[in-house]
């Protein structure tokens, strides 16, 4: 596989490759930096190099330099110190600009929303297939400028840098998510694409985002979309494309609600209602003997072949002998105008086995019993939470995903 950055530098040398808080680089300039760094690094083929994934030009250069030495990048949270990058002072005779498709390109930790994060090895082939899927979801045009306020140590953020190089477009990096700053960028027509998680889009709504001239799509992933958020965006004329994917699939494989399977991906539902995925974007080590990635997510396909995601299988609540999907309860809670955020878990209970327990963040006060009555009007009785607690905020990771295992019982 031809080196993506080298190809972009040959075909679009003067096009801006990356913009960050510390400056901007054309493809010719980024290629030269990556080349210089690759020649000086003291790394061996097959080595994993840990580095803090800062939204900087230096990190972008490092990302593209390591494959030229046959090494792989393991990005760490921006605040974490990675291993120092020793320079050997020796110039290798030749850098690699053609890469085996199955060579490991990056090693990325999963979000750890249902347990300890695990490391996933993503190959050059995985990233190339993921870029094709992203183009199928939101398009890919020569003048694209893709805004990334996501953390770069997660696949959703890092892939913006990778796929921008593959398509020869511009990655616009923000070191952290600042609603006012993102609003200004979107309303100023400075980008054509953006990647956000639902909590970010909700904060943009609360910050007063009104229009997004020049924006073709917001790829919205990383978790369930709160009820009303897509309707608000549509009412404002803000183009939002919900996407479904995971670290093991090198980002999105489905777009829309319900979802259309993207280019290069195959999907089926097992007899236990588990979503199974295969395709070139699936990390090789995560495939089972049957050739499929068993996602651990519950879902169904409708008559049109569109995917309806119903949450994590292991998060299924069994209460009084009935199965309850937390996502359904959360979505019902989020239809209440005072509920800004919601999380649901099943807590051990001697009578019910598991008691459905909800945790909400309120934007305004509610009357005693108001939320309970709201839920009883919208759900079967066995799905109504036995208790609803108020929190100042819900536990979420850097990518905005709900850490359900950190929700705990008792009044707050």
C-alpha positions as CSV (number, residue, x, y, z in Angstrom):
1,X,0.0,0.0,0.0
2,X,1.5,3.3,-1.1
3,X,2.2,5.8,1.7
4,X,-0.8,8.0,1.9
5,X,1.0,11.2,3.0
6,X,3.7,10.8,0.3
7,X,1.0,10.4,-2.3
8,X,-0.9,13.4,-1.1
9,X,2.3,15.5,-1.1
10,X,3.0,14.5,-4.7
11,X,-0.5,15.2,-5.9
12,X,-1.5,18.2,-3.7
13,X,1.8,19.7,-2.4
14,X,0.3,23.2,-1.6
15,X,-3.0,22.0,-0.1
16,X,-3.3,22.4,3.6
17,X,-2.9,19.0,5.3
18,X,-3.5,20.0,8.9
19,X,-4.5,23.0,10.9
20,X,-3.9,23.1,14.7
21,X,-3.6,25.6,17.5
22,X,0.2,25.7,16.8
23,X,-0.1,26.4,13.1
24,X,-0.8,24.8,9.7
25,X,1.2,22.7,7.3
26,X,0.7,22.0,3.6
27,X,1.1,18.4,2.4
28,X,4.6,19.1,1.1
29,X,5.6,20.6,4.5
30,X,4.0,17.8,6.6
31,X,5.6,15.2,4.4
32,X,9.0,16.8,4.8
33,X,8.5,16.9,8.6
34,X,7.4,13.3,8.7
35,X,10.4,12.3,6.6
36,X,12.9,14.1,8.8
37,X,11.4,12.6,11.9
38,X,11.3,9.1,10.5
39,X,15.0,9.3,9.6
40,X,16.0,10.3,13.1
41,X,13.9,8.0,15.2
42,X,15.5,5.2,17.1
43,X,12.7,2.6,16.5
44,X,12.7,-0.9,15.1
45,X,10.3,-2.5,12.6
46,X,7.3,-3.9,14.4
47,X,7.8,-1.7,17.4
48,X,4.9,0.0,19.2
49,X,5.6,3.6,20.0
50,X,3.5,5.3,22.7
51,X,2.9,9.0,22.5
52,X,0.5,11.6,23.9
53,X,-2.1,12.3,21.3
54,X,-1.9,16.1,21.4
55,X,-3.7,18.2,18.7
56,X,-0.5,19.5,17.4
57,X,1.5,19.5,14.1
58,X,4.2,17.5,15.8
59,X,1.8,14.7,16.6
60,X,0.5,14.7,13.0
61,X,4.1,14.3,11.8
62,X,4.7,11.5,14.2
63,X,1.6,9.6,13.1
64,X,2.9,9.6,9.5
65,X,6.5,9.0,10.3
66,X,6.3,5.7,12.2
67,X,5.0,3.6,9.3
68,X,8.1,4.7,7.3
69,X,10.2,2.9,9.8
70,X,7.8,-0.1,10.0
71,X,6.6,0.9,13.5
72,X,3.1,1.4,14.9
73,X,1.7,4.3,17.0
74,X,-0.1,3.7,20.2
75,X,-1.8,7.1,21.0
76,X,-2.3,7.9,24.7
77,X,-4.6,10.6,26.2
78,X,-3.2,14.1,25.6
79,X,-2.4,14.6,29.3
80,X,-0.5,11.4,29.6
81,X,3.3,11.3,29.0
82,X,4.3,8.7,26.5
83,X,7.7,7.1,26.1
84,X,10.4,9.6,25.0
85,X,11.3,9.4,21.3
86,X,15.0,8.9,21.2
87,X,16.8,10.0,18.1
88,X,19.6,7.7,16.9
89,X,21.5,10.3,14.9
90,X,21.8,7.8,12.1
91,X,20.1,8.1,8.7
92,X,18.5,4.9,7.5
93,X,19.4,4.0,4.0
94,X,15.8,4.1,2.8
95,X,12.4,4.8,4.4
96,X,9.5,2.6,3.7
97,X,6.9,4.3,1.4
98,X,5.2,1.1,0.5
99,X,3.5,-0.7,3.4
100,X,2.2,-4.3,3.7
101,X,-1.6,-3.9,3.9
102,X,-1.7,-6.2,7.0
103,X,1.1,-4.4,8.8
104,X,-0.1,-2.7,12.1
105,X,-0.5,1.0,11.6
106,X,-2.0,2.0,15.0
107,X,-2.8,0.4,18.3
108,X,-5.9,2.1,19.9
109,X,-7.6,1.5,23.2
110,X,-11.3,0.9,23.2
111,X,-13.5,3.3,25.2
112,X,-13.9,0.9,28.1
113,X,-17.6,1.8,28.7
114,X,-18.5,-1.7,29.9
115,X,-15.2,-2.7,31.5
116,X,-11.4,-2.3,31.2
117,X,-10.3,-0.8,27.8
118,X,-8.5,-3.3,25.5
119,X,-6.0,-2.5,22.8
120,X,-6.9,-3.1,19.2
121,X,-4.4,-3.4,16.4
122,X,-5.5,-1.6,13.3
123,X,-3.8,-2.3,10.0
124,X,-3.1,-0.1,6.9
125,X,-5.9,-2.1,5.2
126,X,-8.3,-1.4,8.1
127,X,-7.7,2.4,7.8
128,X,-8.0,2.4,4.0
129,X,-11.3,0.5,4.2
130,X,-12.6,2.8,7.0
131,X,-11.8,5.9,4.8
132,X,-13.9,4.4,2.0
133,X,-16.7,3.8,4.4
134,X,-16.5,7.3,5.7
135,X,-16.6,8.6,2.1
136,X,-19.8,6.5,1.6
137,X,-21.3,8.0,4.7
138,X,-20.6,11.7,4.3
139,X,-18.8,12.0,0.9
140,X,-15.2,13.0,0.1
141,X,-14.5,16.1,-1.9
142,X,-11.1,17.8,-2.8
143,X,-11.9,21.0,-0.8
144,X,-13.1,19.2,2.4
145,X,-12.0,20.6,5.7
146,X,-12.9,18.2,8.5
147,X,-13.3,19.6,12.0
148,X,-12.0,17.4,14.8
149,X,-12.8,18.4,18.4
150,X,-12.6,14.8,19.5
151,X,-9.7,13.3,21.5
152,X,-7.1,11.9,19.2
153,X,-6.3,8.8,21.3
154,X,-9.8,7.4,20.3
155,X,-10.4,6.0,16.8
156,X,-13.1,8.6,16.0
157,X,-10.6,11.5,16.4
158,X,-7.4,9.9,15.1
159,X,-9.1,8.7,11.9
160,X,-9.8,12.2,10.8
161,X,-6.0,12.7,10.5
162,X,-5.6,9.4,8.7
163,X,-8.5,9.7,6.3
164,X,-7.6,13.3,5.5
165,X,-4.2,12.1,4.3
166,X,-5.9,9.2,2.3
167,X,-8.2,11.7,0.5
168,X,-5.8,14.6,0.4
169,X,-8.1,16.9,2.4
170,X,-7.6,19.1,5.4
171,X,-7.9,18.1,9.1
172,X,-8.8,20.9,11.4
173,X,-7.8,20.0,15.0
174,X,-9.1,21.6,18.2
175,X,-7.1,20.7,21.3
176,X,-10.3,20.4,23.4
177,X,-14.0,20.8,22.8
178,X,-15.1,24.4,23.4
179,X,-18.8,25.0,22.4
180,X,-18.4,28.7,21.7
181,X,-15.3,28.1,19.5
182,X,-17.0,25.3,17.6
183,X,-20.1,27.4,17.1
184,X,-18.0,30.1,15.6
185,X,-16.2,27.8,13.3
186,X,-19.5,26.2,12.1
187,X,-21.4,29.4,11.8
188,X,-18.5,31.0,10.0
189,X,-18.5,28.4,7.2
190,X,-14.9,27.4,8.0
191,X,-15.4,23.6,7.6
192,X,-17.3,21.2,5.3
193,X,-17.4,18.2,7.7
194,X,-17.3,17.7,11.5
195,X,-17.2,14.8,13.9
196,X,-19.1,15.0,17.2
197,X,-20.6,12.9,19.9
198,X,-24.2,13.5,20.9
199,X,-23.2,15.3,24.1
200,X,-21.2,17.8,22.1
201,X,-24.0,18.5,19.7
202,X,-26.4,19.0,22.7
203,X,-23.9,21.5,24.1
204,X,-23.8,23.3,20.8
205,X,-27.5,23.5,20.8
206,X,-27.4,25.0,24.3
207,X,-24.7,27.4,23.2
208,X,-27.1,28.8,20.6
209,X,-25.8,27.2,17.3
210,X,-28.2,28.5,14.6
211,X,-26.7,27.8,11.2
212,X,-23.8,25.9,9.5
213,X,-23.2,27.5,6.1
214,X,-21.0,25.3,3.9
215,X,-21.3,22.3,6.2
216,X,-22.1,19.1,4.4
217,X,-22.4,16.8,7.3
218,X,-21.8,16.3,11.0
219,X,-20.8,12.6,11.6
220,X,-22.5,11.9,14.9
221,X,-21.3,8.8,16.7
222,X,-20.0,7.4,19.9
223,X,-23.3,6.6,21.5
224,X,-27.1,6.8,21.4
225,X,-28.6,10.1,20.2
226,X,-30.9,11.8,22.8
227,X,-34.5,12.1,21.7
228,X,-35.2,15.5,20.1
229,X,-31.6,16.3,19.2
230,X,-31.9,15.2,15.6
231,X,-35.3,17.0,15.3
232,X,-33.7,20.2,16.6
233,X,-30.8,19.9,14.1
234,X,-33.2,19.3,11.2
235,X,-35.3,22.3,12.3
236,X,-32.2,24.4,12.2
237,X,-31.1,23.1,8.8
238,X,-28.0,21.5,10.4
239,X,-27.0,18.4,8.4
240,X,-26.4,15.5,10.9
241,X,-25.5,11.9,9.9
242,X,-25.6,9.5,12.8
243,X,-23.0,6.8,12.5
244,X,-22.4,3.4,14.2
245,X,-19.1,1.8,14.6
246,X,-16.4,0.9,17.1
247,X,-12.6,0.7,17.6
248,X,-12.6,-2.8,16.3
249,X,-14.2,-1.7,13.0
250,X,-11.8,1.3,12.7
251,X,-14.8,3.7,13.1
252,X,-18.2,3.8,11.3
253,X,-19.7,0.9,9.4
254,X,-23.3,2.1,9.4
255,X,-24.9,5.5,8.8
256,X,-28.4,6.8,9.6
257,X,-31.2,5.9,12.1
258,X,-32.1,3.2,11.2
259,X,-28.7,2.6,9.7
260,X,-27.5,1.8,6.2
261,X,-24.5,-0.5,5.9
262,X,-21.6,1.4,4.4
263,X,-19.3,0.4,1.5
264,X,-17.1,-2.6,2.2
265,X,-18.9,-3.8,5.3
266,X,-21.1,-6.8,5.8
267,X,-23.6,-7.2,8.6
268,X,-25.8,-9.9,10.0
269,X,-27.8,-10.6,13.2
270,X,-27.1,-13.8,15.1
271,X,-29.7,-16.0,16.6
272,X,-29.1,-14.3,19.9
273,X,-29.8,-10.8,18.3
274,X,-26.1,-9.9,18.3
275,X,-24.8,-7.6,15.6
276,X,-22.0,-9.3,13.6
277,X,-19.7,-7.4,11.2
278,X,-17.1,-8.4,8.7
279,X,-15.1,-6.5,6.1
280,X,-11.6,-5.1,5.5
281,X,-12.2,-2.4,8.2
282,X,-12.4,-5.1,10.9
283,X,-9.2,-5.5,13.0
284,X,-7.9,-9.0,12.1
285,X,-7.3,-10.1,15.7
286,X,-10.9,-9.3,16.7
287,X,-12.5,-11.7,14.2
288,X,-13.8,-15.0,15.5
289,X,-13.1,-18.3,13.8
290,X,-16.3,-17.8,11.8
291,X,-14.7,-14.7,10.2
292,X,-17.1,-12.2,11.9
293,X,-16.6,-9.6,14.6
294,X,-19.1,-10.4,17.4
295,X,-19.8,-6.8,18.6
296,X,-21.6,-7.5,21.8
297,X,-24.3,-5.1,20.6
298,X,-27.9,-6.1,20.3
299,X,-29.8,-5.1,17.2
300,X,-32.2,-6.1,14.4
301,X,-32.5,-5.6,10.7
302,X,-35.8,-4.4,9.3
303,X,-37.5,-5.4,6.0
304,X,-35.4,-2.8,4.1
305,X,-32.1,-4.2,5.5
306,X,-31.6,-1.2,7.8
307,X,-30.0,-1.7,11.2
308,X,-31.7,-0.8,14.5
309,X,-29.2,-0.7,17.3
310,X,-30.7,-1.7,20.7
311,X,-27.7,-1.3,23.0
312,X,-25.1,-3.6,24.6
313,X,-26.1,-7.2,25.3
314,X,-24.4,-7.3,28.6
315,X,-26.3,-4.2,29.7
316,X,-29.6,-6.0,29.2
317,X,-31.6,-5.7,32.5
318,X,-33.6,-8.8,33.6
319,X,-36.2,-7.6,36.0
320,X,-39.0,-9.8,37.2
321,X,-38.3,-12.3,34.4
322,X,-38.6,-9.6,31.7
323,X,-35.8,-8.3,29.5
324,X,-35.4,-4.5,29.4
325,X,-33.0,-2.6,27.1
326,X,-31.6,0.4,29.1
327,X,-31.4,2.5,25.9
328,X,-35.2,2.4,25.5
329,X,-35.7,3.7,29.0
330,X,-33.1,6.4,28.5
331,X,-34.7,7.6,25.3
332,X,-38.1,7.8,27.0
333,X,-36.6,9.9,29.8
334,X,-34.9,12.2,27.3
335,X,-38.2,13.1,25.7
336,X,-39.0,15.1,28.9
337,X,-38.1,18.7,28.4
338,X,-36.4,19.0,31.7
339,X,-34.1,16.0,31.2
340,X,-30.7,17.0,29.8
341,X,-29.0,13.7,30.2
342,X,-30.0,10.2,31.3
343,X,-28.5,6.9,32.2
344,X,-30.1,3.6,33.3
345,X,-28.7,0.6,35.0
346,X,-30.0,-2.6,36.7
347,X,-29.2,-2.8,40.3
348,X,-29.3,-6.1,42.4
349,X,-32.7,-6.4,44.0
350,X,-34.0,-9.3,46.1
351,X,-37.6,-9.0,44.7
352,X,-37.0,-8.2,41.0
353,X,-33.5,-9.7,40.5
354,X,-32.5,-6.4,39.0
355,X,-34.3,-3.1,39.7
356,X,-34.3,-0.6,36.8
357,X,-32.7,2.5,38.2
358,X,-32.4,5.8,36.4
359,X,-30.0,8.7,36.8
360,X,-30.8,12.1,35.2
361,X,-29.3,15.5,34.8
362,X,-32.0,18.2,34.9
363,X,-32.1,21.5,33.1
364,X,-34.9,22.7,35.2
365,X,-36.8,21.7,38.3
366,X,-39.6,19.0,38.2
367,X,-42.4,18.2,40.5
368,X,-42.3,15.1,42.8
369,X,-43.6,12.1,40.8
370,X,-43.5,14.0,37.5
371,X,-40.9,11.9,35.8
372,X,-42.5,8.7,37.1
373,X,-45.8,9.7,35.6
374,X,-44.1,10.7,32.3
375,X,-42.5,7.2,32.1
376,X,-45.7,5.3,32.9
377,X,-47.4,7.1,30.1
378,X,-44.7,6.0,27.6
379,X,-43.5,2.5,28.6
380,X,-44.9,-0.8,29.7
381,X,-45.1,-1.0,33.5
382,X,-42.2,-3.4,33.9
383,X,-39.9,-1.0,32.0
384,X,-40.6,2.0,34.3
385,X,-37.7,2.8,36.7
386,X,-38.1,1.7,40.3
387,X,-36.1,4.8,41.3
388,X,-35.0,8.0,39.5
389,X,-32.0,9.9,41.0
390,X,-30.7,13.3,40.1
391,X,-27.0,13.9,39.4
392,X,-25.1,17.1,38.5
393,X,-23.5,15.1,35.6
394,X,-23.3,11.6,34.4
395,X,-20.0,9.7,34.2
396,X,-18.7,9.8,30.6
397,X,-15.3,9.2,29.0
398,X,-13.3,11.7,26.9
399,X,-15.3,10.7,23.8
400,X,-18.6,11.4,25.5
401,X,-19.7,7.8,26.0
402,X,-21.7,6.9,29.1
403,X,-19.7,4.8,31.6
404,X,-22.7,2.7,32.7
405,X,-20.7,0.6,35.1
406,X,-20.0,3.7,37.2
407,X,-23.6,4.5,37.8
408,X,-24.5,3.5,41.4
409,X,-27.6,3.2,43.5
410,X,-28.9,5.3,46.3
411,X,-30.1,8.9,46.5
412,X,-27.8,11.7,45.3
